[in-house]
């Protein structure tokens, strides 16, 4: 499981229809945002621009943590740490794993929030 559902459920009163609608809107926004972030990440992995890669990983890390995207969060934390240490190759090696993990995560989210 790539999603910590307890984290997502903690964002709303699951029995309140308005909260449920808000959460669904947030998930739609997340899906759109992460599509752009994955495109950015793919470009930065190819260019190996350390500062920009670190910034993008940091943004992804925040989003992943806020939404309980556990598997992605763990991977991005490691990739960001590598780039901070100056290990760009190590960071790139981890960063290229992020889009496939996002695809799996996205499927989980879409299955629950159709």
N, C-alpha and C positions, 0 to 999 in steps of 0.2 A: 504494500500500500504506500503510495507516494504522498497522500494527503492526510494530515492530522485533523480528522473531522471534528474532534472536540474543540480545536482552535477555531474552526469556522463557525461551529455552533455557538461558541462563546461570544460571538460578535452580535448576536441577535436573540430575541425571544422567539424561539422556534415555533411557538404556538400563535404568534401574532402575524396575521396575514400581511400587514404593512411591513413588518420587519422582514418577512420572507421575500416580499417583492423587492425591498431595498437590497437584500443580500443577493438576489438573482441579478439585479442591475450591477452590483459590485463585481460579481463573477464575470458578467459579460464584459465589463470594463477591464477586468484583469486579463481576460483572454485577448482582447484587442491590444492592450499594453504589452503583454508578453510576446505577441507576434512581432512587434517593432523591436523589442529588446533582443529577441533571438536573432533578428536580421542584423542588428548592430553588433551583437556578440560575434556572429559569424564573420563579419567584415573585420572586426578588431583582431580576431584570432589569426586571420590571414595577414594583416598588416603588422601584427605584433607590436603595436604602439602601447607601451607599458602603462603610461598614465591614463590613457583613454580606456584601456582594458580594465584597469583597476576601478575606474569610475563606473563603468557599466556593470561590472561584477558587484560593486557596492550597491548600486540601484536594484539589481536583481535580488541580492541578498535581503534587502529591506522588504521588498514585495513578498518574497518567499516566506520570510519570517512572519510578516503580518497576516498572511493567509494560511499559515500552517502547511506550507508545501515542503514537508520534511526532507524528502530525498533530495530535492533540488537545493534546498537551503544548505544541507551538509556539504554537497559538492561545491557550491559557490563559495562557501566560507573557506574551504581548502584552497580553491583556485585564487581567491583574493589574497589569502595569506602568502601563497607562493609568489605572486607578482609583487607584493609588498617587500618580500625578502630579496627581490631582484632575480628570482628564478622564473624568468619569462617563459622558458620552454616547459617547465613544470606546470605553470599556470595554463599555458596553451593546451597542454596535454589533458588537463582536467576540464578546461573550458569547452573543448570539443565534445565532451560527454554531456554537457548541459542541454543542448537542444533535444537529443533523444529522450532524456529524462523529462524534459518539459512536455514532449509529445505524449508520453505515458501519463503524466500528471493531468494534462489537458483532457485526455480520454476519461479519467476518473471524474473530473469536474463536470464534464459535459454529460456523463451518464446520470449524474445526480441533479444537474441544473439544466434540464432540457427546455 
